[in-house]
């Protein structure tokens, strides 16, 4: 039987471990969102993002919806994640950029940011991170734009990556688009 001081020390260590783990939560890196990356199974995404609702889409595509964290994961036919999209304002890069950040902050944090080719001018990328950026309906100035979603894709990006991020928009409390 453990003594009270031993139990207290054990609880303190568990709390410190949880704090360290929480310190790594909600982080967007060039290769992960909330500590997970593409190529994982449904179980790994549930562990990272919580309760899931599974949707079967046209073309035999599976989308995992994590409403509590405003996150979606698109799965390949072999059951592995090919794209993770989040609109949760809690998720941030080391530079503090996340969903609902300004386009100016995004450009400052990612100097190599480039527009994704194609007719949809709202999609930008830096490496494996893609960004859905929407202008306020009252202005066409990109500086007044807001990041509406951030997507991490496999390398190479899935064929439908533009569709995934182009069709996903999260509310930042401003006007609807």
Phi, psi and omega in degrees: 000133181284147175282166180300318181293324178292319179295319179296316178298319179297316178296321179296317178295319178297319178296320178296319178297319178296320179296318177297316179298318179294329177297336179265353181285158175064025182257135173252123176243175177297346182231003181205157171232123181055038175080003178236157184233182176287167178088001182269171177268171178306319182301321179294322180287324175297320178296325182277325190239351175098208185300139186236148169240129184262131177240137173259123183252172177305150178077019178062035179264138176250131177241131174262123179255126177244086186300322184297333181245016180044051184229144176232146174231129176262131185254145176281172179296338179269010174082022178244145181290133177250341180206137175239125180239134175230147173236014182281120182297343179288336181278128183220154172278174177301331179275003177085012180268135177203188174305138181082004172286163178280158176297324179299318178294320178299312179298321180293322182282332183233082183299337180267015180303133180223147177289139176284134182296150179127176185288337181278106185276005182267356187254126181234161178212157172216106185063231181271359177266127176245149185229132172265120184238124181243136174281150170298139183300341183270355183213152177255006182284117180302333180297337179268011183276163182232140175287120183259345178190149177235131183237135171256128182242162173290167173245119356289163181295147177299152182305324183262018183304318180298322178293316181304305184284328180293329181268359183252125176218132180249145182281131176254018179087001180259200181294148178282150182246000000 
